[in-house]
Amino acid sequence: MKVKELTKAEEQIMQILWQLNEAIVKDIIEKIPEPKPAYNTVSTVVRVLEGKGFIDHKAYGNSHVYFPLISEDDYKKFTFDKLMKNYFSDSYKSLVSFIADEKNLGLKELDELTDLLNNLKNKKQ
């Protein structure tokens, strides 16, 4: 299945469902920080997510228990790939340079990055 981009509200609900594994709308609302949205608002976003193929539900009488169909890791990969393509021209060098510059990484952090890269390089050989 092709992953689609989520709105901020949809992503917030997906984060909760990934954390809980399954939930009714009331459970989702409990996890949303104040100010809490109306029940109908959350219910509408949940139905949109279901329509997009991100979640499904099991019916128990009048209650619907929702659960993710797309894993958090799959969505992370999708969003990271999009970020790399749109902002860094698929260049990991550009990404690392941006992080190092923007976050003012110190020598310790740069050494840790170098160690990580060396470990990854050794695994590939």
N, C-alpha and C positions, 0 to 999 in steps of 0.2 A: 504494500500500500504506500502511496506517495504521501509523505508528511507535508502538512500545510502550516503556514505561519499562524500563530495565535495572537489574539488581542491581549492586552494587559489583564483584563478581567478573566479571560479564558485561561491564560497561563497561571494566574493565581489559583483558580479552581483545580487545574491539573496538578499544581504543586501539592495541594492538599490531598487530592486523590492518590497521587504517588506515595505520599506519606502514610495515608490510612489504608491503602489497598482497595477498600470499598467503603461506601458511605451513602447515607440518605442525605437529602438536601439540608436537613436540620444539622447533621454532623458537620457538613461543609461550612455552614454559617457560623457554627461555634468556633471554628478554627480561623475565621477571617477577623482581622483586628478591627477595633472600633474606628470610625463609625460603621456599624454592620449594615450591609445592604438589605433591602426588603426580601422576603422569602421569594416573591414572584420574580424579582430580578435574578436571583441565583438560579432559580428553577429554569428561567429562560436561557441563561448562559449554559446550563447543563444540557438542555435540549439542543442548543446550537452545537455544543461539543459532540453530542451523540450524532447529530446530522453530519458533522465533519468526519466521523469515524474515529474519533479519539477515545470515546468511552462507549460502554453499553450498559444495560441494566438487567437485573433480575427482578421480576415482580413477585411480591408477597402480599396478596390481597390488594389493598389500595396503596401499599408502599412500594417504592422503587429503590433498589439498592444499586448504586452506580459503581462501576469499576473501570480502570483504564484498559484500553486495548493497545495503546502505544506506550512503550516504556520510556521512562525518563531519560535513559541513555540514548535511545533513538532520537528523541527530541533534542537532546544536547548536541548530538552529532549534526543534526539538521541545522540548528541555529549557529553552531560553530562554523560549519561549512559555508553558510550564508554570510556570516561575518567576515570570514577569510576572503571570500570572493568579492563582496561589495566594498570592503574597506581596506583590504591589504593585497588585492590583486593576486590572491592565492600564494603570497610570498610569506613563508614563515620567518624569513630574515626581517621583513618589514614589521611583522607582529612583535617579534622579540625586541627589535629596536624601539618600537613604540612603547612597549611595556617598560623597558629599561629607562627610557627618557621620561615618560609621563609619571612613573612611580618613583623616580629618583632612587633607583636601586643602589644600595651600597655594595661595597666589595664582597661582603659576606653573601648577599643574595646572588650577586653575579657569579661567585664561586660555586654556589649551590646549583645555579642553572648550568654552569659548565660541567659540573659533576654529573648532573642529570643527563645532559646531552652525551657525555662520554659513556655513561652506563647504557643508554639507548643504542649508541653506536656499536658498543661491544656485543650487545644482544643480537644485532643485525648481522654480525660477521660470522 
